[in-house]
């Protein structure tokens, strides 16, 4: 092997061979984390680690949203399928977000920062445990476990797929038992998507803060995709100055997580009382509470969704959602009233349901055919790219069947007009 060639390649990668004298400029720009971020040294049985800590008062608000829940936790406990959490103090809920050395996970990925928060009395307290170097990982995990003492549930945002699997793996690799194993896990990303995916293009925390809380992110924070690179540079150069924005980013994520929990907790406690002027949001919440076994609240939410101030088109969905629920409850005449309203907006679903209703419930094949042909006219008017071929085939089949049914009925009626021999 050509050692000279290898040496040149390593130098291009930023790797120095042998003892290299440190330049004066490098010494001046190198700042430890203690000089960059206000924090403290925490001592554990496995050594010390650095942590930034902060306390938020009871009246703190994230944009329009309070940080502390105002209502009991029975609704969100029901959603989480952990009914015992309804009797658990909110002080035993842990809010967690990690910053890692990679974005793809796996056993080679380390959490170099773990932001955690919890309610304490009328306040929200948080710590940001930071890994000054890989040798401090055992201390970080021990400090995290100590902060999480007595926890009954962990709350994250996409933590089921990312944060918690990484932490569980790091505990195992250090020879520890993970405190997060077999623990109720409330991943609010899934709940966020259920409520806002119909209206918002993105459901990341930053967009939720912007569109729901009315809050813009701090310009000083580091974007998530750059975080692993910044930390790698810190390990290589020893300068923590660029990491200040990562602390800002992580802190914002944890605080937003608590605010989002407070919002969902209060919504699910009394869903019909939610003050919201979006028919899409109210309809999405109606579907959720219907799935959770509360059809009466769902019907009320669909009713609210039909009357709020969105443009006319989105209001078709609460009509259809309410009609579907009434149909499942065998309240077909009530559902038909809603299908008629949706049919005025040329809803194919409503036209199909009206055709079925008139054919099978009212024995009016002629009216069923009229609704079927109205649907076909709508499909024909669509551009070829927007036309649903499956729906077109189904309505054509229904049209053919109804025409044959009416023809047979007409023939039978005509035969009755002739006297028998």
C-alpha positions in Angstrom: 0.0 0.0 0.0 1.2 3.5 -0.9 1.3 5.1 2.6 1.9 8.6 1.1 -1.3 8.2 -1.0 -3.3 7.0 2.0 -2.0 9.9 4.1 -3.1 12.4 1.5 -6.6 10.9 1.4 -6.9 11.0 5.2 -5.8 14.6 5.2 -8.5 15.5 2.7 -11.0 13.8 5.1 -9.8 16.0 7.9 -7.9 13.2 9.7 -4.4 14.1 11.0 -1.7 11.4 11.5 0.7 11.6 14.5 0.9 14.5 16.9 0.1 17.7 15.3 0.7 21.1 16.9 -2.5 23.0 17.6 -2.7 26.4 15.9 -3.2 29.5 17.8 -6.5 30.2 16.0 -7.8 26.8 16.8 -7.1 27.3 20.5 -8.9 30.7 20.4 -12.0 29.4 18.7 -12.4 26.2 20.8 -15.1 26.8 23.4 -16.4 24.1 25.8 -20.1 23.7 26.2 -20.0 25.3 29.7 -18.9 28.6 28.1 -21.7 28.5 25.5 -24.8 27.2 27.2 -26.0 28.1 30.7 -26.2 24.8 32.6 -24.7 22.7 35.4 -22.7 19.6 36.1 -24.7 16.6 37.2 -22.9 13.8 39.1 -23.9 10.1 38.7 -22.5 6.8 39.7 -21.0 6.6 36.3 -19.4 10.1 36.2 -20.4 13.6 35.5 -22.4 15.1 32.6 -23.5 18.5 31.5 -27.2 19.5 31.5 -29.1 22.7 30.8 -32.2 23.1 32.9 -35.1 25.5 32.9 -38.5 25.9 34.7 -41.6 27.3 33.0 -44.3 29.0 35.2 -47.9 28.0 35.3 -49.0 31.0 33.2 -46.5 30.3 30.4 -48.0 30.1 26.9 -46.6 28.8 23.6 -48.3 31.2 21.3 -52.0 30.8 22.0 -51.6 27.5 23.8 -51.2 27.0 27.6 -48.4 24.6 28.7 -50.4 23.0 31.5 -53.6 20.9 30.9 -56.8 22.4 32.3 -58.8 19.2 32.5 -58.5 15.6 33.7 -56.5 13.0 31.7 -59.3 10.4 31.2 -59.8 11.3 27.5 -56.2 11.0 26.4 -55.8 7.9 28.6 -58.7 6.3 26.7 -57.1 7.2 23.4 -53.8 5.7 24.5 -55.6 2.5 25.6 -54.1 2.9 29.0 -57.2 3.7 31.2 -55.2 3.5 34.4 -53.5 6.8 33.3 -56.7 8.5 34.0 -56.0 8.1 37.7 -52.3 9.0 37.4 -50.9 12.4 38.3 -49.7 14.4 35.3 -46.5 14.8 37.2 -45.7 11.2 36.2 -45.9 11.9 32.5 -42.4 12.4 30.9 -42.0 14.5 27.7 -38.9 13.4 25.7 -37.1 14.4 22.6 -33.6 13.3 21.4 -30.9 14.7 19.2 -28.8 12.0 17.6 -25.6 11.3 15.7 -27.7 10.1 12.7 -31.3 10.3 11.4 -31.7 6.7 10.3 -31.5 5.0 13.8 -29.8 1.6 14.3 -27.4 0.5 16.9 -24.6 2.8 15.6 -26.7 5.9 16.3 -26.2 7.6 19.7 -28.4 10.1 21.4 -26.0 12.9 22.2 -28.7 15.1 23.7 -31.9 14.1 25.5 -34.4 16.8 26.4 -36.9 15.7 29.0 -39.6 17.6 30.8 -42.3 17.0 33.4 -44.9 18.9 35.4 -44.0 19.7 38.9 -46.8 21.3 40.8 -47.9 24.3 38.8 -44.7 24.4 36.8 -43.0 22.6 33.9 -39.4 21.7 34.4 -37.0 20.3 31.9 -33.4 19.1 31.5 -31.2 18.8 28.4 -28.7 16.1 29.1 -25.7 16.6 26.8 -23.0 14.1 25.8 -19.6 16.0 25.8 -18.1 12.8 24.4 -19.0 9.2 23.9 -17.3 8.2 27.2 -20.1 10.0 29.1 -22.9 7.9 27.7 -23.4 5.8 30.8 -23.6 8.9 32.9 -26.2 10.5 30.5 -28.4 7.3 30.6 -28.1 7.2 34.4 -29.0 10.9 34.7 -32.0 10.4 32.4 -33.3 7.5 34.4 -33.0 9.5 37.6 -35.0 12.4 36.1 -37.6 9.9 35.0 -38.1 8.3 38.4 -41.7 7.3 39.1 -42.8 8.0 35.5 -46.0 6.3 34.4 -45.9 7.2 30.7 -43.6 8.7 28.1 -44.9 11.3 25.6 -43.0 11.8 22.3 -43.4 13.0 18.8 -42.5 10.1 16.4 -40.8 8.5 19.4 -42.2 5.1 18.8 -40.3 4.8 15.5 -37.2 6.8 16.5 -36.3 8.2 19.9 -37.4 5.3 22.2 -35.9 2.5 20.1 -32.6 4.3 20.0 -32.6 4.9 23.8 -33.6 1.3 24.5 -30.7 0.1 22.3 -28.2 2.4 24.1 -29.3 1.1 27.5 -28.7 -2.5 26.4 -25.3 -1.7 24.9 -24.3 -0.1 28.2 -25.5 -3.2 30.1 -28.5 -1.4 31.7 -32.2 -2.1 31.7 -34.1 0.5 29.9 -36.7 2.4 32.0 -38.9 2.8 28.8 -39.4 -0.9 28.2 -43.1 -1.9 28.5 -44.1 1.6 29.5 -47.3 3.3 28.1 -46.1 5.5 25.2 -48.2 8.4 23.9 -46.8 9.3 20.5 -48.6 12.5 19.6 -47.5 12.4 15.9 -50.2 9.8 15.3 -52.9 11.9 17.1 -51.8 15.0 15.3 -52.1 13.3 11.9 -55.6 12.1 12.8 -56.8 15.6 13.5 -54.9 17.8 11.1 -53.7 15.7 8.1 -56.8 16.7 6.1 -56.0 20.4 6.4 -52.2 20.7 6.8 -49.7 19.7 4.3 -47.1 18.9 7.0 -47.6 17.7 10.5 -44.1 18.3 11.9 -43.9 20.2 15.2 -42.7 23.4 13.6 -45.8 23.5 11.3 -48.1 22.7 14.2 -46.6 25.6 16.2 -47.1 27.9 13.2 -50.6 26.9 12.1 -52.2 25.8 15.4 -50.4 27.8 18.1 -49.6 30.9 16.0 -45.9 30.8 16.8 -42.9 31.1 14.6 -39.7 29.2 15.5 -36.7 31.0 16.8 -34.3 31.9 14.0 -31.3 30.9 16.2 -32.2 27.2 16.2 -30.4 24.6 14.0 -32.5 22.8 11.4 -32.9 19.1 12.3 -31.1 17.8 9.2 -27.9 19.7 10.1 -27.8 18.5 13.8 -25.7 15.3 13.3 -23.2 17.3 11.2 -22.8 20.0 13.8 -22.2 17.5 16.6 -19.6 15.6 14.6 -17.8 18.9 14.0 -17.9 19.6 17.7 -16.3 16.3 18.5 -13.6 16.9 15.9 -12.8 20.5 16.8 -13.9 21.0 20.4 -15.8 24.2 19.7 -19.3 24.1 21.2 -20.4 27.5 19.9 -22.4 26.1 16.9 -24.3 23.8 19.3 -26.2 26.7 20.9 -28.9 26.4 18.2 -29.3 22.7 18.9 -30.1 23.4 22.5 -32.7 25.9 21.3 -34.2 23.4 18.8 -34.4 20.6 21.4 -35.9 22.9 24.1 -38.5 24.1 21.6 -39.4 20.5 20.7 -39.9 19.5 24.3 -42.0 22.5 25.3 -44.1 22.2 22.1 -44.7 18.6 23.0 -46.0 19.5 26.4 -48.2 22.2 24.9 -49.6 19.8 22.3 -50.3 17.2 25.1 -52.2 19.9 27.1 -54.3 20.8 24.0 -55.1 17.1 23.1 -55.8 16.3 26.8 -58.4 19.1 27.0 -59.9 18.4 23.6 -60.4 14.7 24.3 -61.8 15.4 27.8 -64.7 17.4 26.2 -64.5 17.0 22.4 -67.8 18.8 21.6 -66.6 21.9 23.5 -63.6 22.4 21.2 -63.6 25.9 19.8 -62.6 25.5 16.2 -63.8 27.1 13.0 -62.5 24.5 10.5 -65.0 21.9 9.3 -62.1 19.6 8.4 -60.6 19.6 11.9 -64.0 19.1 13.5 -64.8 16.2 11.1 -61.5 14.6 11.8 -62.1 14.8 15.5 -65.6 13.4 15.0 -64.1 10.4 13.2 -61.6 9.9 16.1 -64.2 10.0 18.9 -66.5 7.8 16.9 -63.8 5.2 16.7 -63.2 5.7 20.4 -66.8 4.6 21.0 -68.6 7.9 21.5 -71.1 8.2 18.5 -73.2 10.9 20.1 -70.2 13.3 20.4 -69.2 12.4 16.9 -72.6 13.4 15.6 -72.4 16.7 17.4 -69.0 17.4 15.9 -70.2 16.6 12.4 -73.1 19.0 13.0 -70.6 21.7 14.1 -68.4 20.9 11.1 -71.4 21.6 8.7 -72.0 25.0 10.2 -68.6 26.6 10.6 -67.1 29.2 8.2 -65.0 27.1 5.7 -65.6 27.5 2.0 -68.6 25.4 0.9 -66.7 22.5 -0.6 -65.1 21.1 2.6 -68.5 21.0 4.3 -69.5 18.0 2.2 -67.3 15.8 4.3 -69.0 16.3 7.6 -72.3 15.7 5.9 -71.0 12.4 4.6 -69.4 11.4 7.8 -72.6 12.1 9.8 -74.6 10.1 7.2 -72.2 7.2 7.4 -72.7 7.1 11.2 -76.5 7.3 10.9 -76.4 4.5 8.3 -74.4 2.3 10.7 -77.1 3.1 13.3 -79.8 2.0 10.8 -81.2 5.6 10.8 -81.5 5.6 7.0 -84.3 8.2 6.6 -82.1 10.7 8.6 -79.1 9.8 6.6 -81.0 10.3 3.4 -81.7 13.9 4.3 -77.9 14.5 4.5 -77.2 12.6 1.3 -79.6 14.9 -0.5 -77.7 17.9 0.7 -74.4 16.4 -0.3 -75.8 15.4 -3.7 -76.5 19.1 -4.4 -72.7 19.4 -4.4 -72.5 16.4 -6.8 -71.0 14.0 -4.2 -70.6 10.7 -5.9 -70.8 8.9 -2.6 -74.1 10.6 -1.7 -75.6 9.8 -5.2 -74.6 6.2 -4.8 -76.2 6.0 -1.4 -79.4 7.7 -2.6 -79.6 5.2 -5.4 -79.2 2.3 -3.0 -81.7 3.8 -0.5 -84.4 4.4 -3.2 -84.0 1.0 -4.7 -83.7 -1.2 -1.6 -85.6 0.8 1.1 -88.3 2.6 -1.0 -88.5 0.2 -3.9 -88.3 3.1 -6.3 -86.1 1.9 -9.1 -86.9 4.9 -11.3 -85.6 7.3 -8.7 -82.6 5.1 -8.1 -81.8 5.2 -11.8 -82.1 9.0 -11.9 -79.5 9.3 -9.1 -77.2 6.8 -10.9 -77.4 8.7 -14.1 -76.7 12.0 -12.3 -73.5 10.4 -11.0 -72.6 9.1 -14.4 -73.0 12.6 -15.8 -70.6 13.9 -13.2 -68.0 11.3 -14.0 -68.3 11.9 -17.8 -67.7 15.6 -17.2 -64.4 14.8 -15.4 -61.1 14.9 -17.2 -59.8 11.4 -18.1 -57.0 11.9 -15.6 -59.4 12.7 -12.7 -62.0 10.1 -13.6 -62.2 7.2 -11.3 -62.4 4.2 -13.6 -63.6 1.8 -10.9 -66.5 4.2 -9.9 -67.4 4.6 -13.5 -67.7 0.9 -14.1 -69.7 0.4 -10.9 -72.3 3.1 -11.9 -72.5 1.8 -15.4 -73.2 -1.7 -14.0 -75.9 -0.2 -11.7 -77.4 1.7 -14.6 -77.7 -1.4 -16.7 -79.2 -3.5 -13.9 -81.7 -0.8 -13.0 -82.8 -0.4 -16.6 -83.3 -4.1 -16.9 -85.3 -4.1 -13.7 -87.5 -1.3 -14.9 -88.0 -3.0 -18.2 -89.0 -6.3 -16.6 -91.4 -4.4 -14.3 -92.9 -2.6 -17.3 -93.4 -5.8 -19.2 -95.0 -7.5 -16.3 -97.3 -4.5 -15.7 -98.2 -4.4 -19.4 -99.1 -8.2 -19.3 -101.5 -7.6 -16.5 -103.5 -5.2 -18.8 -104.6 -8.1 -21.0 -107.6 -10.2 -19.9 -106.9 -13.8 -19.3 -108.4 -16.3 -21.8 
